[in-house]
Amino acid sequence: MALAIRTDNMYSDAVGDQGISPTRMDALAPQLKAVHTRVVDDLAQGLAGTYGCLSLSATMLPELERIHATAAAIRATCRDLVVVGIGGSSLGTKAIWHALHGHPPEGPRLHFVENVDPYDLKLLLAHLVPQDTALLCISKSGGTLETVVQFLVLRDWLAGHLGADRARRQQWIVTDPEQGWLRALAREENIPSLAVPPSVGGRYSVLSAVGLLPLAASGVDIDALLAGGRELARICQDGHFDANPALEMAALYYLLDAEQGKRISVMMPYVNRLRLFVDWYCQLWAESLGKTRAGTTPAGSLPVRAMGAVDQHSQLQMYLESRNDKMFTFIELTHWEDDAVIPLGAADREQYPHLHHKTVADIIDAEFRATREAITEARHPSLTIEIPAVNAFVLGSLIELYQRVTVYTGLLYGINPLDQPSVEKGKRIAIRYLQTRKRLAELSDIRP
């Protein structure tokens, strides 16, 4: 297994009455088995099932040849690939690319256009060469407002420099296979496109063409990414929490919130390259679980970003002495492929004798262990995910792990972990504002 998951500090043996007792877990075991069975039965339908997102590491295998061919066409076209998408159409891809971008052997530079910010968009275009730039627009619905607007601007910029025919040859689309504005555009203009499986929502889609195409174009080993997902799925086949780490994690997260009042769930990796993985996790967790049960009871803990060791110097003070309403997930890298011995002269050794014969990795390891110990002494529950390396296989396992944990947890709450009704409400209100509000300035003088 690529991951080792240490849950001891979530239990009462480590943190007293702030943790979960083994007896309580045993009492929940029948419900956990029922949740697991529900998911397994559904996955037998593959992508046709409700939880088809949890089958992607296997069901995408027949699509790999086409994805690789499309990625090769993109690489042959450009030095810069602008990925236009937001939320689930971007965060997972960006997290994996950020974690691996120092290691891929080939591929264009990726630029992620997400939030609507005219300044950033203008700055990006000022640094791109149209002849060497390709556009990849990603939207499951094909009509996400922020994505549509920025794709229109970028298409216009590309066509203005290259002409409409050449510009079309430097565009690709990933969207719903049958419907939506992007699908219609792909058909009308013969723009190469790949499909998002209809049963897979955006925030669960990184192991589909949504993430696989741009990552493959940039040189990431997507075969290893899917292999990591399949390995994690393999070890989660058992219906008992003792033998299924995703099921155990879901049970602990659920019980700590619902019964112990741990309303805040802090994820704190001690690996800089996983900083954006936490962004992906926060969307997945918040949008999937932040709902109400039976229309009245709130569900879902609040996901919070933290970064070790940086946030030891900021957030840790509150974690240790403020309200005892938090649980923690640490991610530790057990082997650093890049390390350096700390150089110490005679005077340095006198000042810092504890650094003698130590490496930079020794420091981050000591910082992590000290923080976890302090958190545990303050009786905050925590679990630790140990990873042996930062590579595509490990990242595929992490993605698969948290998608499974999220689905299991949603079912334990008794909510649908796949929808986002309040997000859709906000989208409708935004469109209403656009329909009724008049612009106060002319756009002609601020177009890129």
C-alpha positions in Angstrom: 0.0 0.0 0.0 1.3 3.5 -0.9 -0.2 5.0 2.2 0.0 4.2 5.9 -2.9 5.6 7.9 -2.3 6.0 11.7 -5.6 6.6 13.5 -4.5 5.8 17.1 -4.7 9.5 18.2 -8.4 9.7 17.2 -9.4 7.2 19.9 -10.1 7.7 23.6 -6.9 5.7 24.6 -4.9 8.7 23.3 -7.1 11.7 24.0 -9.5 10.6 26.6 -13.1 11.6 26.4 -12.3 13.9 23.4 -11.8 10.8 21.2 -13.9 7.9 20.1 -14.0 4.8 22.2 -13.4 1.4 20.6 -16.8 0.4 22.0 -18.5 3.1 20.1 -16.8 2.1 16.9 -17.9 -1.5 17.4 -21.5 -0.3 17.9 -21.3 1.6 14.6 -19.9 -1.4 12.7 -23.3 -2.7 11.4 -24.1 0.7 10.0 -20.7 1.0 8.5 -21.1 -2.4 6.8 -24.4 -1.3 5.4 -23.0 1.9 4.0 -20.1 0.0 2.4 -22.4 -2.6 0.9 -24.5 0.1 -0.6 -21.5 1.6 -2.3 -20.2 -1.8 -3.5 -23.5 -2.8 -5.0 -23.7 0.6 -6.8 -20.1 0.3 -8.1 -21.1 -3.0 -9.8 -22.9 -0.8 -12.3 -19.6 1.1 -13.2 -20.1 4.6 -14.5 -23.8 4.0 -14.7 -24.0 3.9 -11.0 -24.7 6.8 -8.6 -21.1 6.5 -7.2 -19.4 6.0 -10.6 -16.8 8.5 -9.5 -15.3 5.8 -7.2 -14.8 3.5 -10.2 -12.8 5.9 -12.4 -9.4 4.4 -11.7 -10.6 1.2 -13.5 -13.3 2.5 -15.9 -11.0 5.1 -17.4 -8.5 2.5 -18.6 -10.2 1.9 -22.0 -10.1 5.7 -22.5 -6.3 6.1 -21.9 -5.3 5.5 -25.5 -7.5 8.4 -26.7 -6.4 10.6 -23.8 -2.7 10.0 -24.5 -3.3 10.7 -28.3 -5.1 13.9 -27.5 -2.3 14.9 -25.0 0.3 14.3 -27.7 -1.6 16.5 -30.1 -1.6 19.3 -27.5 2.1 18.9 -26.8 2.9 19.2 -30.5 0.9 22.4 -30.7 2.1 24.6 -27.9 4.6 25.5 -25.2 1.9 27.0 -23.0 -1.5 25.4 -22.2 -4.2 27.6 -20.6 -6.6 25.4 -18.6 -9.9 27.2 -18.3 -12.1 25.8 -15.5 -13.1 26.5 -11.9 -13.6 24.4 -8.8 -13.8 20.7 -9.5 -12.8 21.3 -13.1 -9.4 22.7 -11.9 -8.5 22.2 -8.2 -7.6 18.5 -8.4 -5.6 18.9 -11.6 -3.8 21.9 -10.2 -3.0 20.0 -7.0 -1.4 17.1 -8.8 0.4 19.3 -11.3 1.8 21.5 -8.5 3.0 18.4 -6.5 4.8 17.0 -9.6 5.6 19.9 -11.8 9.3 19.7 -11.0 9.6 16.1 -12.2 7.5 15.6 -15.4 9.9 14.8 -18.4 8.1 16.8 -21.0 5.1 18.9 -21.8 3.9 22.5 -22.0 3.6 24.9 -19.1 0.2 24.9 -17.6 -1.7 28.1 -16.7 -4.9 27.8 -14.7 -7.6 30.4 -15.4 -10.1 30.0 -12.6 -11.4 33.0 -10.6 -12.7 35.9 -12.6 -10.1 38.6 -12.2 -9.6 41.0 -15.1 -6.1 42.0 -13.9 -4.8 38.5 -13.7 -6.3 37.6 -17.1 -4.7 40.6 -18.7 -1.3 39.9 -17.1 -1.4 36.3 -18.3 -2.2 37.3 -21.9 0.7 39.8 -21.8 3.1 37.0 -21.2 1.8 34.5 -23.7 2.8 34.1 -27.4 -0.4 33.3 -29.4 1.4 31.0 -31.8 2.6 28.8 -29.0 -0.5 28.9 -26.8 -3.4 26.4 -26.6 -6.6 26.6 -24.8 -8.3 23.7 -22.9 -11.7 24.5 -21.6 -13.2 22.2 -19.0 -16.8 22.4 -17.6 -19.0 19.4 -16.8 -22.2 21.4 -17.4 -20.7 23.3 -20.3 -22.2 26.5 -19.0 -20.3 27.5 -15.9 -20.4 31.3 -15.9 -16.9 32.1 -14.9 -15.5 29.5 -17.3 -17.6 30.5 -20.3 -16.8 34.2 -19.8 -13.0 33.7 -19.7 -13.0 31.1 -22.5 -14.8 33.7 -24.7 -12.2 36.3 -23.9 -9.3 33.9 -24.6 -10.9 32.6 -27.8 -11.3 36.2 -29.0 -7.6 37.0 -28.1 -6.4 33.9 -29.9 -8.5 34.5 -33.0 -7.5 38.2 -33.1 -3.8 37.2 -33.4 -4.1 34.0 -35.5 -7.4 34.2 -37.4 -10.4 32.0 -36.6 -9.2 28.9 -38.4 -5.8 28.7 -36.8 -7.2 29.6 -33.4 -9.7 26.7 -33.6 -6.8 24.3 -34.2 -5.3 25.4 -30.8 -8.4 24.7 -28.7 -9.7 21.6 -26.9 -12.7 20.9 -24.8 -13.7 18.6 -22.0 -17.4 18.6 -21.1 -20.7 16.6 -21.0 -20.9 14.0 -23.9 -24.3 15.2 -25.1 -25.4 18.6 -23.8 -24.4 22.1 -22.9 -23.0 25.1 -24.6 -19.5 23.7 -24.8 -20.7 20.4 -26.4 -22.6 22.4 -29.0 -19.6 24.6 -29.7 -17.3 21.5 -30.1 -19.8 20.1 -32.7 -20.3 23.4 -34.5 -16.7 24.3 -34.9 -15.2 20.8 -34.9 -13.1 21.4 -31.8 -11.5 18.2 -30.5 -13.2 17.1 -27.3 -13.3 14.5 -24.6 -16.3 13.7 -22.4 -16.9 13.9 -18.6 -18.9 10.8 -17.6 -22.5 11.9 -16.9 -22.5 10.3 -13.5 -19.3 12.0 -12.3 -19.6 15.4 -10.7 -16.9 18.1 -11.0 -15.3 17.8 -7.6 -15.0 14.0 -8.0 -13.7 14.1 -11.6 -9.9 14.5 -11.4 -9.4 10.9 -12.3 -11.5 11.3 -15.5 -10.5 13.3 -18.6 -11.0 16.4 -16.6 -7.7 15.8 -14.9 -6.1 13.1 -17.0 -5.9 15.2 -20.2 -4.1 18.3 -19.0 -1.9 16.2 -16.7 -0.9 13.9 -19.5 -0.2 16.9 -21.7 2.1 18.3 -19.1 4.0 15.0 -18.8 2.5 13.5 -15.7 2.3 9.7 -15.6 -1.5 9.3 -15.6 -1.2 5.5 -15.9 0.6 5.5 -12.5 -2.0 8.0 -11.2 -4.9 5.6 -12.0 -2.8 2.6 -10.7 -2.6 4.4 -7.3 -6.3 4.8 -7.3 -6.9 1.2 -8.1 -4.5 0.1 -5.3 -6.4 2.2 -2.8 -9.8 0.8 -4.0 -8.4 -2.7 -3.7 -7.6 -2.3 0.0 -11.0 -0.8 0.7 -13.0 -3.8 -0.4 -13.8 -5.1 3.1 -17.0 -4.1 4.9 -15.4 -3.9 8.4 -13.7 -0.7 9.4 -10.7 -2.6 10.8 -9.8 -3.8 7.3 -11.0 -0.7 5.3 -9.1 2.5 6.1 -11.5 4.7 4.2 -14.4 3.3 6.1 -12.6 3.8 9.5 -11.6 7.4 8.6 -15.2 8.2 7.6 -16.6 6.7 10.9 -14.1 8.7 13.0 -14.7 12.0 11.1 -18.4 11.5 11.4 -18.5 10.5 15.1 -16.1 13.3 16.2 -18.4 15.9 14.5 -21.9 14.4 15.2 -21.2 13.2 18.8 -18.1 14.9 20.1 -18.7 18.5 18.8 -15.5 18.6 16.6 -16.9 21.1 14.1 -13.5 22.0 12.5 -11.4 19.6 10.5 -7.9 20.8 10.0 -5.7 19.2 7.3 -2.0 20.0 7.8 0.5 18.5 5.4 4.2 18.7 6.3 5.1 18.7 2.6 5.0 22.0 0.6 4.1 20.1 -2.6 0.8 19.0 -1.1 -0.4 22.6 -0.3 -2.8 22.6 -3.2 -4.0 19.1 -2.4 -5.5 20.7 0.7 -7.4 23.2 -1.5 -8.9 20.2 -3.4 -9.8 18.5 -0.2 -11.5 21.6 1.2 -13.8 21.9 -1.8 -14.6 18.1 -1.9 -15.4 18.0 1.9 -17.3 21.3 2.1 -19.4 21.0 -1.0 -20.2 17.4 -0.4 -21.0 17.4 3.3 -22.0 20.9 4.3 -25.7 20.3 4.2 -28.7 19.6 6.5 -30.1 16.2 7.5 -33.9 15.9 7.2 -34.0 19.6 6.4 -33.1 20.7 10.0 -29.9 19.2 11.4 -26.6 20.6 10.1 -24.1 18.0 8.8 -20.5 18.2 7.9 -17.4 19.6 9.7 -15.7 22.8 8.4 -12.5 22.0 6.5 -9.6 24.3 7.3 -6.3 24.7 5.5 -3.0 24.7 7.5 0.6 24.1 6.4 3.4 22.6 8.5 5.7 24.0 9.7 4.5 27.5 8.6 1.3 27.6 10.6 3.0 26.5 13.8 3.9 30.2 13.8 0.4 31.4 13.3 -2.6 29.1 13.7 -1.2 26.6 16.3 -1.7 29.0 19.2 -5.4 28.9 18.6 -5.4 25.2 18.1 -3.8 24.5 21.4 -5.5 27.0 23.7 -8.9 28.0 22.1 -12.1 25.9 21.9 -11.7 22.2 21.9 -13.8 21.8 18.7 -11.2 20.6 16.3 -9.8 17.4 14.8 -6.6 17.2 12.7 -5.3 15.3 9.8 -1.5 15.4 9.3 0.3 14.2 6.1 3.9 13.1 6.6 6.5 12.3 4.0 8.6 9.4 5.3 11.4 9.6 2.8 12.8 12.8 1.3 14.5 12.2 -2.0 16.1 15.7 -1.8 17.9 16.5 1.4 20.9 18.4 2.6 23.1 18.2 5.7 23.0 21.4 7.7 26.5 23.1 7.4 27.8 24.2 10.8 31.0 25.9 11.6 32.6 25.7 15.1 30.7 28.8 16.3 27.4 27.5 14.8 27.8 24.1 16.6 28.3 25.9 19.9 25.1 28.0 19.3 23.1 25.1 17.9 24.5 21.8 19.2 21.2 20.0 18.5 21.7 20.7 14.7 25.0 18.8 14.6 24.9 16.0 12.0 21.3 16.8 11.2 19.7 17.3 7.8 17.0 19.7 6.6 14.6 16.7 6.5 15.4 16.0 10.2 14.1 19.5 11.0 10.8 19.2 9.3 10.4 15.7 10.9 11.0 17.1 14.3 8.7 20.0 13.7 5.9 17.6 12.7 6.4 15.2 15.6 6.5 18.1 18.1 3.3 19.6 16.8 1.4 16.3 16.8 2.6 15.6 20.3 1.5 19.0 21.5 -1.9 18.6 19.7 -2.4 15.2 21.4 -1.4 16.5 24.8 -4.1 19.2 24.4 -6.5 16.2 23.8 -7.3 17.1 20.2 -7.9 14.0 18.1 -5.7 13.5 15.0 -4.8 11.0 12.4 -1.6 10.8 10.3 -1.3 9.8 6.7 2.2 8.6 5.9 3.4 8.7 2.3 6.6 7.2 1.0 7.1 9.7 -1.8 5.4 12.4 -3.8 4.7 10.8 -7.1 1.7 10.1 -9.4 1.0 6.7 -7.8 0.8 8.1 -4.3 -1.3 11.1 -5.4 -3.8 8.7 -7.2 -4.1 6.9 -3.9 -4.7 10.1 -1.9 -7.4 11.3 -4.4 -9.2 7.9 -4.3 -8.9 7.7 -0.5 -10.6 11.1 0.2 -13.3 10.6 -2.5 -14.2 7.3 -0.8 -14.0 8.8 2.7 -16.3 11.7 1.6 -18.9 9.4 0.1 -18.9 7.1 3.1 -19.2 10.1 5.5 -22.1 11.6 3.6 -24.0 8.4 3.8 -23.4 8.1 7.5 -24.8 11.6 7.9 -27.8 10.6 5.8 -27.2 13.2 3.1 -26.4 13.1 -0.6 -22.7 13.7 -0.9 -22.9 14.3 -4.6 -25.1 17.3 -5.0 -24.6 21.0 -4.1 -28.1 22.7 -4.0 -26.9 25.9 -2.3 -24.1 26.4 -4.8 -26.7 26.2 -7.6 -28.8 28.7 -5.8 -25.9 31.2 -5.8 -25.4 30.7 -9.5 -29.0 31.5 -10.3 -28.8 34.7 -8.2 -25.7 35.8 -10.0 -27.4 35.4 -13.4 -30.3 37.5 -12.1 -27.9 40.3 -11.2 -26.4 40.2 -14.6 -29.8 40.4 -16.2 -30.9 43.4 -14.2 -27.7 45.4 -13.4 -26.4 47.9 -15.9 -22.7 48.4 -16.3 -21.3 51.8 -15.5 -18.3 51.7 -17.7 -17.7 50.9 -21.4 -15.8 47.7 -22.0 -14.1 48.7 -25.2 -11.1 50.3 -23.5 -10.4 47.4 -21.1 -10.5 44.5 -23.5 -7.3 42.5 -23.5 
